[in-house]
């Protein structure tokens, strides 16, 4: 009788652990990283450009949402960028069709880069200190891409 009770306790424990493992594996599989990659990474603290493994340009998940974002100070210049997932090139998102997103800055700027892991869209928002000037309200001198 004692043997059967011990066996039942061990079996119940085993089932509880086995039942728990898939949820742990699912939670670990759900943990993703989104990294800004591009020709500007060396200016943002990475050892080289186009490096999906550089954590200096990792975006931070906003709460439990599907959005990741981070604000960067980007120097003047012509850049190309996209977002790589899980520190590799296995999955990456940029302009429509997966191309690089062009960025041209006439002066240094603070930009918030946002990525939505459900829509796979990447957004760039300037951080404007001290308000918006008349030139800012006028908009870009060349049309922006739809994405």
C-alpha positions as CSV (number, residue, x, y, z in Angstrom):
1,X,0.0,0.0,0.0
2,X,2.8,2.4,0.9
3,X,4.5,1.6,-2.4
4,X,1.3,2.4,-4.4
5,X,0.9,5.7,-2.6
6,X,4.5,6.7,-3.2
7,X,4.2,5.7,-6.9
8,X,1.0,7.8,-7.2
9,X,2.8,10.8,-5.6
10,X,5.8,10.4,-7.9
11,X,3.5,10.1,-10.9
12,X,1.5,13.2,-9.9
13,X,4.7,15.1,-9.4
14,X,6.0,13.9,-12.8
15,X,2.8,15.0,-14.6
16,X,2.9,18.3,-12.8
17,X,6.5,18.9,-14.0
18,X,5.8,17.6,-17.5
19,X,2.7,19.8,-17.7
20,X,4.8,22.8,-16.5
21,X,7.7,22.3,-19.0
22,X,5.8,23.3,-22.1
23,X,4.7,26.5,-20.6
24,X,8.3,27.3,-19.6
25,X,9.4,26.5,-23.1
26,X,6.6,28.6,-24.6
27,X,7.6,31.6,-22.4
28,X,11.3,31.2,-23.4
29,X,10.3,30.9,-27.1
30,X,8.2,34.1,-26.7
31,X,11.2,36.1,-25.4
32,X,12.5,37.9,-28.5
33,X,15.0,40.7,-29.2
34,X,14.6,43.5,-31.7
35,X,17.9,45.2,-32.7
36,X,18.3,48.3,-34.8
37,X,20.9,47.3,-37.5
38,X,22.4,49.4,-40.3
39,X,25.1,51.7,-41.5
40,X,24.8,53.8,-38.4
41,X,25.5,51.2,-35.8
42,X,29.2,52.1,-35.3
43,X,28.1,55.6,-34.5
44,X,25.7,54.3,-31.9
45,X,28.3,52.2,-29.9
46,X,28.6,49.0,-31.9
47,X,32.0,47.6,-33.0
48,X,30.8,47.5,-36.7
49,X,27.8,48.3,-38.9
50,X,25.1,45.8,-39.9
51,X,25.7,43.8,-36.7
52,X,22.6,42.1,-35.5
53,X,24.5,40.8,-32.4
54,X,25.3,44.3,-31.0
55,X,23.2,44.8,-27.9
56,X,24.0,48.6,-27.8
57,X,21.3,49.0,-30.4
58,X,18.7,46.6,-28.9
59,X,15.2,48.1,-28.7
60,X,13.3,47.6,-25.4
61,X,9.9,45.9,-25.3
62,X,7.2,48.3,-24.1
63,X,5.5,46.4,-21.2
64,X,4.0,43.2,-22.5
65,X,3.0,44.8,-25.8
66,X,4.3,43.8,-29.3
67,X,6.2,47.1,-29.5
68,X,9.9,47.6,-29.0
69,X,11.5,51.0,-29.0
70,X,14.6,53.1,-28.0
71,X,15.7,56.7,-28.5
72,X,19.1,57.2,-30.1
73,X,21.2,60.3,-30.9
74,X,22.1,60.0,-34.5
75,X,24.7,62.2,-36.2
76,X,24.1,64.0,-39.5
77,X,24.6,61.8,-42.6
78,X,22.9,59.4,-44.9
79,X,22.1,56.1,-43.3
80,X,20.2,52.8,-44.0
81,X,18.6,50.7,-41.4
82,X,16.2,47.9,-40.5
83,X,15.4,45.7,-37.4
84,X,16.9,42.2,-36.9
85,X,15.1,39.7,-34.6
86,X,16.9,37.6,-32.0
87,X,20.4,38.9,-32.8
88,X,20.6,37.2,-36.2
89,X,19.8,37.7,-39.8
90,X,17.2,34.8,-39.8
91,X,14.4,37.3,-39.4
92,X,14.6,41.0,-40.2
93,X,12.3,43.9,-41.2
94,X,12.7,47.2,-43.0
95,X,10.9,49.0,-45.7
96,X,8.1,47.4,-47.7
97,X,9.4,44.2,-49.2
98,X,12.1,43.9,-46.5
99,X,14.4,46.5,-48.0
100,X,16.6,48.9,-46.1
101,X,15.0,52.1,-44.7
102,X,16.9,55.2,-45.9
103,X,17.5,58.0,-43.4
104,X,19.1,61.4,-44.3
105,X,19.8,63.9,-41.5
106,X,21.2,67.3,-42.2
107,X,22.2,67.6,-38.6
108,X,22.4,65.4,-35.5
109,X,19.0,64.3,-34.2
110,X,17.4,62.3,-31.4
111,X,15.2,59.7,-33.0
112,X,12.9,57.1,-31.4
113,X,13.0,53.9,-33.3
114,X,10.0,51.7,-32.8
115,X,9.2,48.2,-34.1
116,X,5.9,46.3,-33.9
117,X,6.4,42.6,-33.7
118,X,2.8,41.9,-34.9
119,X,2.8,44.2,-38.0
120,X,6.5,44.1,-38.5
121,X,6.6,47.8,-39.2
122,X,9.4,50.0,-38.2
123,X,8.8,53.7,-37.3
124,X,11.1,56.7,-36.8
125,X,10.0,59.6,-34.6
126,X,12.1,62.7,-34.0
127,X,12.4,63.8,-30.5
128,X,12.0,67.6,-30.7
129,X,13.3,69.6,-27.7
130,X,12.0,73.1,-27.3
131,X,9.0,72.8,-29.5
132,X,8.4,72.6,-33.2
133,X,9.8,75.3,-35.6
134,X,8.1,76.6,-38.7
135,X,10.6,74.6,-40.8
136,X,9.6,71.4,-38.8
137,X,5.9,72.1,-39.5
138,X,6.6,72.5,-43.2
139,X,7.7,68.8,-43.4
140,X,10.4,67.1,-45.4
141,X,11.8,68.5,-48.6
142,X,11.4,65.2,-50.3
143,X,8.5,62.8,-50.0
144,X,8.8,60.0,-47.4
145,X,8.4,56.4,-48.2
146,X,4.9,55.0,-47.3
147,X,6.4,52.7,-44.6
